[in-house]
């Protein structure tokens, strides 16, 4: 089985680092999932039933870390930056209908999950390579 403590902690590190880098300089936020995937695979000792990890296992560990990190990051972005107030303001001023705002939020959510999954998997492979 996967080491869920390490995966969840690296997902949390990924989300917090991405959030801080998003606030400082937006293009650097991609480093968060890379670091999270790296940490998940580097500190993990075993995956499944055999000792040792190969690149595939590192990619899976990084991918899981990216999923958890992106979910935490999306919650931080929604509740941390006052996006709810902005959305209510847009709807009340007529700048967008409720359906448009919900669809845009859903698309952004899905794209961020996919991006964090890919970057986390890449970071997981790098973590296994550095570990060996």
Backbone as JSON, one array per atom type, in Angstrom:
{
  "sequence": "XXXXXXXXXXXXXXXXXXXXXXXXXXXXXXXXXXXXXXXXXXXXXXXXXXXXXXXXXXXXXXXXXXXXXXXXXXXXXXXXXXXXXXXXXXXXXXXXXXXXXXXXXXXXXXXXXXXXXXXXXXXXXXXXXXXX",
  "N": [[0.83, -1.2, 0.0], [0.27, 2.31, -0.4], [2.09, 4.95, 1.19], [0.29, 6.83, 2.99], [0.51, 8.92, 4.81], [2.84, 10.31, 4.11], [2.15, 11.02, 1.51], [-0.1, 12.7, 1.92], [1.03, 14.73, 3.53], [2.98, 15.74, 1.77], [1.28, 16.63, -0.23], [0.0, 18.68, 1.16], [2.19, 20.39, 1.6], [2.71, 20.97, -1.07], [0.35, 22.38, -1.79], [0.39, 24.63, -0.05], [2.85, 25.8, -0.73], [2.39, 26.34, -3.45], [0.29, 28.17, -3.18], [1.54, 30.3, -1.8], [3.54, 31.0, -3.66], [1.88, 31.72, -5.74], [0.81, 34.06, -4.75], [3.1, 35.66, -4.57], [4.51, 35.65, -7.11], [2.95, 34.92, -9.97], [3.59, 32.95, -12.18], [5.36, 31.17, -10.92], [3.96, 29.35, -9.42], [3.8, 26.76, -10.31], [5.88, 25.34, -9.3], [5.16, 24.29, -6.86], [3.51, 21.81, -7.04], [5.49, 20.24, -8.27], [7.51, 20.12, -6.3], [6.01, 18.91, -4.26], [5.4, 16.35, -5.38], [7.99, 15.42, -5.68], [8.85, 15.28, -2.99], [7.04, 13.37, -2.02], [7.77, 10.99, -3.35], [10.48, 10.81, -2.79], [10.79, 10.54, -0.01], [9.34, 8.27, 0.47], [9.46, 4.84, 1.2], [8.58, 2.37, 0.28], [6.37, 0.93, -2.12], [3.37, -0.64, -2.85], [3.76, -4.17, -2.66], [6.45, -4.85, -2.66], [9.87, -4.2, -1.84], [11.6, -1.15, -2.4], [11.53, 1.29, -5.05], [10.46, 2.13, -8.32], [10.48, 4.15, -11.33], [7.83, 4.28, -12.19], [6.37, 3.83, -9.85], [7.15, 6.08, -8.4], [5.98, 8.05, -10.0], [3.27, 7.5, -9.58], [3.03, 7.97, -6.83], [3.67, 10.72, -6.79], [1.57, 11.65, -8.4], [-0.7, 11.1, -6.82], [-0.09, 12.77, -4.68], [-0.22, 15.2, -6.03], [-2.95, 15.34, -6.65], [-4.18, 15.52, -4.1], [-2.9, 17.84, -3.19], [-3.85, 19.71, -5.09], [-6.57, 19.79, -4.53], [-6.57, 20.86, -1.93], [-5.33, 23.29, -2.53], [-7.21, 24.51, -4.24], [-9.31, 24.9, -2.41], [-8.02, 26.72, -0.7], [-7.66, 28.88, -2.47], [-10.29, 29.55, -3.07], [-11.53, 30.17, -0.58], [-9.58, 31.65, 0.72], [-8.8, 33.96, -0.68], [-10.98, 35.56, -0.88], [-12.72, 34.99, -2.95], [-15.33, 34.24, -3.01], [-16.81, 36.51, -2.27], [-16.24, 38.12, -4.49], [-17.44, 36.64, -6.54], [-20.14, 36.73, -5.78], [-20.46, 39.48, -6.0], [-20.08, 39.84, -8.79], [-22.28, 38.46, -9.8], [-24.39, 39.93, -8.69], [-24.06, 42.45, -9.85], [-24.61, 41.97, -12.44], [-22.67, 41.14, -14.22], [-22.28, 38.57, -14.91], [-24.04, 35.56, -15.35], [-25.37, 33.18, -13.02], [-24.98, 30.58, -13.9], [-22.89, 30.88, -15.77], [-20.76, 31.69, -14.12], [-20.51, 29.46, -12.43], [-19.85, 27.45, -14.29], [-17.42, 28.47, -15.29], [-15.88, 28.42, -12.93], [-15.86, 25.66, -12.45], [-14.47, 24.68, -14.69], [-11.96, 25.9, -14.32], [-11.25, 24.69, -11.9], [-11.06, 21.95, -12.69], [-8.97, 22.11, -14.59], [-6.86, 22.94, -12.96], [-6.58, 20.73, -11.27], [-5.81, 18.74, -13.11], [-3.41, 19.87, -14.07], [-1.87, 19.93, -11.69], [-1.76, 17.19, -11.15], [-0.23, 16.2, -13.31], [2.19, 17.65, -13.02], [2.88, 16.84, -10.43], [3.28, 14.08, -10.84], [5.49, 14.17, -12.53], [7.35, 15.36, -10.78], [7.46, 13.27, -8.93], [8.75, 11.24, -10.39], [11.23, 12.45, -10.78], [12.03, 12.56, -8.11], [12.44, 9.82, -7.52], [14.55, 9.27, -9.26], [16.57, 10.95, -8.25], [16.83, 9.85, -5.73], [17.98, 7.37, -6.2]],
  "CA": [[0.0, 0.0, 0.0], [0.96, 3.59, -0.44], [2.3, 5.59, 2.47], [-0.63, 7.96, 2.89], [0.98, 10.06, 5.62], [3.8, 11.07, 3.3], [1.43, 11.59, 0.37], [-0.92, 13.82, 2.39], [1.9, 15.83, 3.95], [3.58, 16.37, 0.59], [0.2, 17.36, -0.86], [-0.17, 19.92, 1.92], [3.34, 21.24, 1.26], [2.48, 21.4, -2.44], [-0.7, 23.39, -1.83], [0.82, 25.86, 0.63], [3.91, 26.41, -1.54], [1.75, 26.9, -4.64], [-0.48, 29.35, -2.77], [2.47, 31.39, -1.51], [4.16, 31.43, -4.91], [0.82, 32.39, -6.5], [0.69, 35.43, -4.23], [4.33, 36.4, -4.82], [4.71, 35.8, -8.55], [2.03, 33.89, -10.45], [4.11, 31.79, -12.93], [6.14, 30.25, -10.1], [3.12, 28.43, -8.65], [3.96, 25.39, -10.8], [6.91, 24.66, -8.52], [4.54, 23.62, -5.72], [3.26, 20.38, -7.3], [6.76, 19.55, -8.54], [8.14, 19.86, -5.01], [5.18, 17.94, -3.56], [5.63, 15.03, -5.95], [9.37, 15.05, -5.35], [8.89, 14.89, -1.57], [6.28, 12.14, -1.83], [8.51, 9.81, -3.81], [11.82, 10.76, -2.2], [10.72, 10.07, 1.36], [8.62, 7.0, 0.55], [10.39, 3.72, 1.16], [8.03, 1.2, -0.4], [5.06, 1.07, -2.74], [2.77, -1.96, -3.06], [4.21, -5.27, -1.81], [7.88, -5.13, -2.77], [10.73, -3.11, -1.36], [12.21, -0.38, -3.47], [10.61, 2.0, -5.92], [10.96, 2.48, -9.64], [9.93, 5.42, -11.81], [6.37, 4.18, -12.24], [5.87, 4.01, -8.49], [7.34, 7.48, -8.07], [4.97, 8.83, -10.71], [1.98, 7.29, -8.91], [3.09, 8.7, -5.55], [3.58, 12.14, -7.12], [0.23, 11.91, -8.9], [-1.61, 11.16, -5.66], [0.24, 13.99, -3.96], [-0.74, 16.31, -6.82], [-4.41, 15.4, -6.51], [-4.48, 16.04, -2.77], [-2.44, 19.22, -3.16], [-4.72, 20.58, -5.89], [-7.83, 19.97, -3.81], [-6.3, 21.82, -0.85], [-5.04, 24.58, -3.16], [-8.47, 25.11, -4.69], [-10.01, 25.41, -1.23], [-7.33, 27.93, -0.26], [-7.92, 29.97, -3.4], [-11.7, 29.97, -2.99], [-11.85, 30.78, 0.71], [-8.5, 32.5, 1.21], [-8.65, 35.23, -1.39], [-12.25, 36.27, -0.96], [-13.33, 34.77, -4.26], [-16.79, 34.13, -2.86], [-17.33, 37.87, -2.33], [-16.15, 38.58, -5.88], [-18.45, 35.94, -7.33], [-21.44, 37.32, -5.43], [-20.48, 40.81, -6.6], [-20.27, 39.72, -10.25], [-23.65, 38.05, -10.08], [-25.32, 41.0, -8.32], [-23.94, 43.58, -10.77], [-25.04, 41.56, -13.77], [-21.53, 40.85, -15.09], [-22.32, 37.17, -15.31], [-25.13, 34.8, -14.75], [-24.92, 32.17, -12.07], [-24.5, 29.41, -14.65], [-21.58, 31.2, -16.34], [-19.77, 31.7, -13.05], [-20.32, 28.08, -11.98], [-19.12, 26.73, -15.34], [-16.03, 28.95, -15.3], [-15.22, 27.88, -11.74], [-15.67, 24.22, -12.63], [-13.39, 24.49, -15.68], [-10.69, 26.27, -13.67], [-10.99, 23.63, -10.93], [-10.6, 20.75, -13.39], [-7.66, 22.37, -15.18], [-5.84, 22.97, -11.91], [-6.37, 19.35, -10.81], [-5.04, 18.05, -14.15], [-2.04, 20.41, -14.08], [-1.16, 19.46, -10.49], [-1.5, 15.76, -11.3], [0.89, 16.0, -14.25], [3.41, 18.16, -12.41], [3.21, 15.97, -9.3], [3.84, 12.83, -11.37], [6.84, 14.48, -13.0], [8.16, 15.52, -9.58], [7.66, 11.94, -8.35], [9.78, 10.54, -11.17], [12.5, 13.1, -10.45], [12.38, 12.14, -6.76], [12.99, 8.46, -7.57], [15.86, 9.34, -9.93], [17.53, 11.56, -7.31], [17.0, 8.92, -4.62], [18.89, 6.28, -6.61]],
  "C": [[0.86, 1.25, 0.0], [1.09, 4.15, 0.97], [1.5, 6.9, 2.48], [-0.22, 9.15, 3.73], [1.91, 10.94, 4.8], [3.09, 11.73, 2.13], [0.61, 12.8, 0.8], [-0.07, 15.0, 2.83], [2.55, 16.52, 2.75], [2.52, 17.11, -0.23], [-0.07, 18.68, -0.17], [0.96, 20.9, 1.63], [3.17, 21.81, -0.15], [1.46, 22.52, -2.51], [-0.25, 24.7, -1.2], [1.9, 26.57, -0.19], [3.33, 27.03, -2.81], [0.99, 28.17, -4.31], [0.44, 30.54, -2.51], [3.14, 31.91, -2.78], [3.15, 32.11, -5.83], [0.69, 33.84, -6.04], [1.91, 36.27, -4.56], [4.5, 36.7, -6.3], [4.01, 34.64, -9.23], [2.67, 32.73, -11.21], [4.9, 30.8, -12.1], [5.28, 29.24, -9.34], [3.27, 26.99, -9.12], [5.05, 24.63, -10.04], [6.32, 23.89, -7.34], [4.24, 22.15, -5.97], [4.53, 19.6, -7.62], [7.46, 19.18, -7.23], [7.34, 18.83, -4.22], [5.37, 16.53, -4.07], [7.02, 14.51, -5.65], [9.45, 14.54, -3.91], [8.16, 13.57, -1.33], [7.08, 10.91, -2.24], [9.88, 9.7, -3.15], [11.78, 10.17, -0.79], [9.95, 8.76, 1.52], [9.61, 5.85, 0.38], [9.88, 2.56, 0.33], [6.69, 1.58, -1.02], [4.59, -0.32, -3.14], [3.45, -2.99, -2.16], [5.71, -5.51, -1.82], [8.68, -3.92, -2.32], [11.37, -2.41, -2.55], [11.15, 0.25, -4.36], [11.27, 2.21, -7.27], [10.25, 3.76, -10.09], [8.4, 5.41, -11.85], [5.76, 4.42, -10.85], [6.03, 5.46, -8.04], [6.31, 8.37, -8.75], [3.6, 8.69, -10.05], [1.94, 8.04, -7.58], [2.96, 10.21, -5.8], [2.2, 12.53, -7.62], [-0.77, 12.02, -7.77], [-1.36, 12.41, -4.83], [-0.3, 15.22, -4.7], [-2.24, 16.46, -6.71], [-4.79, 16.01, -5.16], [-4.07, 17.51, -2.66], [-3.35, 20.16, -3.94], [-6.06, 20.8, -5.21], [-7.67, 20.98, -2.67], [-6.07, 23.21, -1.42], [-6.31, 25.26, -3.64], [-9.29, 25.62, -3.53], [-9.36, 26.68, -0.7], [-7.63, 29.12, -1.17], [-9.35, 30.47, -3.32], [-11.96, 30.73, -1.7], [-10.8, 31.77, 1.19], [-8.4, 33.85, 0.56], [-9.95, 35.99, -1.55], [-12.94, 36.11, -2.29], [-14.84, 34.68, -4.16], [-17.43, 35.52, -2.91], [-17.31, 38.41, -3.75], [-17.21, 37.93, -6.74], [-19.84, 36.5, -7.05], [-21.56, 38.72, -6.02], [-20.71, 40.77, -8.1], [-21.71, 39.37, -10.58], [-24.61, 39.2, -9.79], [-25.22, 42.2, -9.25], [-24.32, 43.22, -12.19], [-23.9, 41.24, -14.72], [-21.52, 39.39, -15.54], [-23.49, 36.48, -14.65], [-24.54, 33.74, -13.83], [-24.34, 30.97, -12.81], [-23.11, 29.67, -15.25], [-20.48, 31.15, -15.28], [-19.48, 30.28, -12.56], [-19.53, 27.29, -13.02], [-17.67, 27.17, -15.39], [-15.27, 28.42, -14.1], [-14.93, 26.4, -11.87], [-14.53, 23.93, -13.61], [-12.04, 24.81, -15.06], [-10.3, 25.21, -12.65], [-10.42, 22.39, -11.61], [-9.22, 20.95, -14.0], [-6.56, 22.4, -14.13], [-5.56, 21.57, -11.37], [-5.51, 18.6, -11.82], [-3.6, 18.54, -14.16], [-1.25, 19.93, -12.86], [-0.88, 17.97, -10.54], [-0.29, 15.51, -12.18], [2.2, 16.47, -13.62], [3.84, 17.32, -11.21], [3.81, 14.65, -9.75], [5.26, 13.05, -11.86], [7.8, 14.65, -11.82], [8.43, 14.19, -8.89], [8.73, 11.15, -9.07], [11.15, 11.13, -10.87], [12.96, 12.68, -9.05], [12.98, 10.74, -6.72], [14.37, 8.47, -8.21], [16.91, 9.9, -8.98], [17.82, 10.6, -6.16], [17.98, 7.81, -4.95], [20.22, 6.84, -6.91]]
}
